Amino acid sequence: MGLLEGKRLLITGVLTPQSLAFHVARMAQAQGAEVVLSTFGRMRSLTERTANRLDRPVEVIELDVNDDEHLAALADGVKSALGGLDGVLHAIAFAPEDALGGKFLSAPRESAELAFRTSAFSYKAVATALLPLLDRTEGRASAGRVADGDPVDAAAPRDVPESAIVGLDFDATVAWPIYDWMGVAKAALESVNRYLARDLGPHGVRANLVSAGPLRTMAAKGIPGFNDLAQLWPAQAPLGWDIEDPQPVANTVCWLLSDLARGVSGEIVRVDGGFHAIGAPSAPPA
Ligand SMILES: NC(=O)c1ccc[n+]([C@@H]2O[C@H](COP(=O)([O-])OP(=O)(O)OC[C@H]3O[C@@H](n4cnc5c(N)ncnc54)[C@H](O)[C@@H]3O)[C@@H](O)[C@H]2O)c1
C-alpha cells in the first residue's frame, strides 16, 4: 500500500516538468493519491502540457492566488474534482524583477508588497479558502465521544487522520546574495506557517514547510545570479547537492502530506543536503 493511498490532494504550482510541484504530483500518484492541479491565466497551456506527463490524467482548476473570486470558488472546484480534500501543496512564489538580483535598497514598495502577497499571504489565503474541506473538527470530536452527550475522550482523536497543508520555503533565517525581497517574503512565509499551525491545529489540520536547497526551475531562472548561489551548495552541503534533482524535496513533501507525519505541525524541514548546519565550505569551491 502506498504512503498516500486514498488521499485526495490539491497540488498548486505545476508549470514545467522541472517544477518542484510536478515531482510532488508524480510521486503522490505513485503513492496512491488522487491529485488535482491548479494553474492560472496564460500559464494554463503550459501546466496542461506538463500535466500530460503524469502517469494518470488530472483535472486542472483555475487559481490565481491574488484573485478573490478564484479563492471563493476554490473549495467547490476541488470538491467537484475530488469529492473532498486531505492535503494541499502550496508551491507558489513570485517577486517582480526590480525586487530581486541585488536591488534590495532600490526596490519599490509595490514590488515588495506583490512579493509578500503572492508568496506568503497566499499560503494563508489558500488554507482558509480550503478549510471547509480540510476541517476535521467534527470527525475528531465524534471519534472522541463515548456516547452522545458524554465528554470528549482526549485519547480517541489520535485515530482520526489529520489533513495537511505544505508550503515550499528557502531558508529565511539569514540574508542571501540576490534573493532580496523574495527572502523577506520567505521570512513572512515561515511566520505564516507558525500562525497557521496555531489556528488550524484545533481543526485537525497540520501546516508545515519544506525548506529546499536551490533547484533549477522556471522560478529559479527568474532570479538573476541564481547560478552563482547554486554553485556554492555542493561544496558546503555535507551530503552534496544536485540542483537538477528535486526528488528529495518531493519525498519530504509526500511524507508531510501522509499520515506518517501525524503530530507534526508548525515545522520547517530542511532538504538541502545539510548545507544549513555548516558554517563554511571545507574547501574553496572548485
Ligand atoms: N527552485 C528552487 O531553488 C526553490 C528552492 C526553495 C523553494 N522554492 C519554492 O518552491 C516553490 C515552487 O517554485 P519552483 O521552483 O518549482 O518554480 P516554478 O516556476 O516551477 O513554480 C512557481 C509557481 O508559482 C506559480 N505562481 C506564480 N504566481 C502565481 C499566482 N499569482 N497564482 C498562482 N500561482 C502562481 C507559477 O504559475 C508556478 O507554477 C516556490 O514557492 C519557490 O519559492 C524553490
The ligand as an SDF file (V2000), in Angstrom:
LIG
                    3D

 44 48  0  0  0  0  0  0  0  0999 V2000
   13.7110   26.2430   -7.2470 N   0  0  0  0  0  0  0  0  0  0  0  0
   14.3130   26.4940   -6.0920 C   0  0  0  0  0  0  0  0  0  0  0  0
   15.5520   26.5860   -5.9980 O   0  0  0  0  0  0  0  0  0  0  0  0
   13.4910   26.6260   -4.8340 C   0  0  0  0  0  0  0  0  0  0  0  0
   14.1120   26.4960   -3.5940 C   0  0  0  0  0  0  0  0  0  0  0  0
   13.3480   26.6510   -2.4380 C   0  0  0  0  0  0  0  0  0  0  0  0
   11.9960   26.9090   -2.5300 C   0  0  0  0  0  0  0  0  0  0  0  0
   11.4190   27.0290   -3.7720 N   0  0  0  0  0  0  0  0  0  0  0  0
    9.9840   27.3300   -3.8210 C   0  0  0  0  0  0  0  0  0  0  0  0
    9.2820   26.3140   -4.4990 O   0  0  0  0  0  0  0  0  0  0  0  0
    8.0410   26.8510   -4.9490 C   0  0  0  0  0  0  0  0  0  0  0  0
    7.7970   26.4010   -6.3820 C   0  0  0  0  0  0  0  0  0  0  0  0
    8.7450   27.0190   -7.2420 O   0  0  0  0  0  0  0  0  0  0  0  0
    9.5620   26.2300   -8.3590 P   0  0  0  0  0  0  0  0  0  0  0  0
   11.0000   26.4550   -8.0670 O   0  0  0  0  0  0  0  0  0  0  0  0
    9.0540   24.8450   -8.5330 O   0  0  0  0  0  0  0  0  0  0  0  0
    9.2850   27.1040   -9.6750 O   0  0  0  0  0  0  0  0  0  0  0  0
    8.0800   27.1160  -10.7320 P   0  0  0  0  0  0  0  0  0  0  0  0
    8.3100   28.3320  -11.5580 O   0  0  0  0  0  0  0  0  0  0  0  0
    8.0040   25.8260  -11.4410 O   0  0  0  0  0  0  0  0  0  0  0  0
    6.7840   27.3040   -9.8250 O   0  0  0  0  0  0  0  0  0  0  0  0
    6.3310   28.5510   -9.3500 C   0  0  0  0  0  0  0  0  0  0  0  0
    4.8330   28.5190   -9.4970 C   0  0  0  0  0  0  0  0  0  0  0  0
    4.2250   29.6740   -8.9250 O   0  0  0  0  0  0  0  0  0  0  0  0
    3.0590   29.9220   -9.7050 C   0  0  0  0  0  0  0  0  0  0  0  0
    2.5230   31.2540   -9.4630 N   0  0  0  0  0  0  0  0  0  0  0  0
    3.1820   32.4540   -9.5220 C   0  0  0  0  0  0  0  0  0  0  0  0
    2.3110   33.4560   -9.2640 N   0  0  0  0  0  0  0  0  0  0  0  0
    1.0910   32.8660   -9.0190 C   0  0  0  0  0  0  0  0  0  0  0  0
   -0.2010   33.3670   -8.7020 C   0  0  0  0  0  0  0  0  0  0  0  0
   -0.4420   34.6790   -8.5750 N   0  0  0  0  0  0  0  0  0  0  0  0
   -1.2100   32.4670   -8.5120 N   0  0  0  0  0  0  0  0  0  0  0  0
   -0.9920   31.1540   -8.6380 C   0  0  0  0  0  0  0  0  0  0  0  0
    0.2090   30.6060   -8.9540 N   0  0  0  0  0  0  0  0  0  0  0  0
    1.2350   31.4710   -9.1380 C   0  0  0  0  0  0  0  0  0  0  0  0
    3.5550   29.7270  -11.1320 C   0  0  0  0  0  0  0  0  0  0  0  0
    2.4770   29.5460  -12.0290 O   0  0  0  0  0  0  0  0  0  0  0  0
    4.3890   28.4700  -10.9680 C   0  0  0  0  0  0  0  0  0  0  0  0
    3.5910   27.3240  -11.1870 O   0  0  0  0  0  0  0  0  0  0  0  0
    8.1390   28.3630   -4.7420 C   0  0  0  0  0  0  0  0  0  0  0  0
    7.4990   28.7030   -3.5330 O   0  0  0  0  0  0  0  0  0  0  0  0
    9.6340   28.5780   -4.6060 C   0  0  0  0  0  0  0  0  0  0  0  0
    9.9790   29.7540   -3.8950 O   0  0  0  0  0  0  0  0  0  0  0  0
   12.1270   26.8720   -4.9140 C   0  0  0  0  0  0  0  0  0  0  0  0
  1  2  1  0
  2  3  2  0
  2  4  1  0
  4  5  1  0
  4 44  2  0
  5  6  2  0
  6  7  1  0
  7  8  2  0
  8  9  1  0
  8 44  1  0
  9 10  1  0
  9 42  1  0
 10 11  1  0
 11 12  1  0
 11 40  1  0
 12 13  1  0
 13 14  1  0
 14 15  2  0
 14 16  1  0
 14 17  1  0
 17 18  1  0
 18 19  2  0
 18 20  1  0
 18 21  1  0
 21 22  1  0
 22 23  1  0
 23 24  1  0
 23 38  1  0
 24 25  1  0
 25 26  1  0
 25 36  1  0
 26 27  1  0
 26 35  1  0
 27 28  2  0
 28 29  1  0
 29 30  1  0
 29 35  2  0
 30 31  1  0
 30 32  2  0
 32 33  1  0
 33 34  2  0
 34 35  1  0
 36 37  1  0
 36 38  1  0
 38 39  1  0
 40 41  1  0
 40 42  1  0
 42 43  1  0
M  CHG  2   8   1  16  -1
M  END
$$$$
